[in-house]
Amino acid sequence: MFIIHAGFQVKTDKENDFLTEIRPLIQASRAEEGNISYDLLKDTEKEGSYTMVELWEDMDAVKLHNQTVHFTSFTAKAPQYFSAPPQVNVFKSEPIEK
């Protein structure tokens, strides 16, 4: 399983536009084969700070996701919303058996 944390620092005056634009990306990504979860979290202590937390079955699913129209369309528009470049971290993990 692969976990991706994509951190976004959104301009205050662009926050509503960012949320409007990212909702279709979230919905379409959740429907993709190989996606386990795709959630946007808002930092409650830092203004305009969001983290997309993605779980994928394998790296092939991530690569396919990065080529989808909903992903490429969002990433083409996204820089106008950000006050800093996104910070993306990718982790490989295995579930712990109980």
C-alpha positions in Angstrom: 0.0 0.0 0.0 1.2 3.5 -0.8 0.3 6.6 1.3 0.6 10.1 -0.1 0.5 13.3 1.9 0.2 16.3 -0.3 0.4 19.6 1.7 -1.1 22.7 0.3 -0.8 26.3 1.6 -3.8 28.1 0.0 -4.1 31.8 -0.4 -6.7 33.2 1.9 -8.6 35.0 -0.9 -8.5 31.8 -3.1 -9.7 29.3 -0.5 -13.3 29.0 -1.7 -12.2 28.7 -5.3 -9.7 26.0 -4.3 -12.3 24.0 -2.5 -14.7 24.3 -5.4 -12.1 23.1 -7.8 -10.7 20.2 -5.7 -14.1 18.6 -4.9 -14.5 17.0 -8.3 -10.9 15.7 -8.1 -11.6 14.1 -4.7 -14.8 12.4 -5.9 -13.4 11.1 -9.2 -10.2 9.9 -7.4 -12.2 7.9 -4.9 -13.9 6.1 -7.8 -10.6 5.0 -9.3 -9.5 1.4 -9.3 -6.8 0.9 -6.8 -7.8 3.8 -4.6 -8.4 3.0 -0.9 -9.2 6.5 0.3 -8.7 10.1 -0.8 -9.4 12.7 1.9 -8.7 16.5 2.1 -8.0 17.6 5.7 -7.9 21.2 6.9 -5.4 22.2 9.6 -7.3 23.8 12.4 -4.3 25.7 13.7 -2.8 27.1 10.5 -4.8 29.4 8.2 -5.1 28.1 4.6 -3.3 24.8 5.3 -4.6 21.6 3.9 -3.3 18.0 3.5 -4.6 15.5 0.9 -4.2 12.1 2.4 -4.3 9.3 -0.2 -4.1 5.6 0.1 -3.5 3.4 -2.9 -3.2 -0.3 -3.4 0.0 -0.1 -5.4 2.3 2.3 -7.4 0.6 1.3 -10.7 -2.7 2.8 -9.4 -0.8 6.0 -8.4 0.8 6.3 -11.8 -2.6 5.8 -13.5 -4.2 8.4 -11.2 -1.5 10.9 -12.1 -2.5 10.6 -15.8 -6.3 11.0 -15.4 -8.1 14.0 -16.7 -9.4 15.0 -13.3 -5.9 15.0 -11.8 -4.1 16.8 -14.7 -6.9 19.3 -15.0 -6.7 20.2 -11.3 -2.9 20.4 -11.3 -2.9 22.7 -14.3 -5.1 25.2 -12.4 -3.8 24.6 -8.9 -0.8 27.0 -8.8 -3.1 30.0 -8.8 -4.5 28.9 -5.4 -1.2 28.3 -3.6 1.0 30.7 -1.7 3.8 28.0 -1.7 4.6 24.9 -3.7 2.9 21.8 -2.6 4.8 19.5 -0.3 4.3 15.9 -1.4 5.5 12.8 0.6 5.0 9.2 -0.5 5.3 6.3 1.9 5.1 2.6 1.4 3.4 0.6 4.2 1.9 -2.7 5.1 -1.1 -3.2 7.2 -0.5 -4.6 10.7 -2.3 -7.9 11.3 -4.3 -7.9 14.6 
